[in-house]
Amino acid sequence: MARKIKIYFVLKFITSGALFDKISSNARLKEDEARKYFQRFINVVDYCHSRGVYHRDLKPENLLLDANGALKLSDFGLSVLPQQVRASIDIYCGP
């Protein structure tokens, strides 16, 4: 998060690594497990969008698993807020 004079880093210790690592080590997920992660993923993205945050770098490497196996979204470095989206559209599409 950034403000005019300060930048804030929010960190949470995630012990189980990325979903990508779990998929890579097992070659695939069981359907019920994949469904659970996908539903959580949709809920997380919906939550961000409902608050005007657009991630723009969604991939398994940015989906982390905590000690309980809960999915966490990380790496908001490319994310934008609604006013930034409108500004980039104006830049590329003209006034």
Secondary structure, 3 states (H helix, E strand, C coil): CECCCCECCCCCCCCCCEHHHHHHHHCCCCHHHHHHHHHHHHHHHHHHHHCCCECCCCCHHHEEECCCCCEEECCCCCCECHHHHHHHHHHHHCC
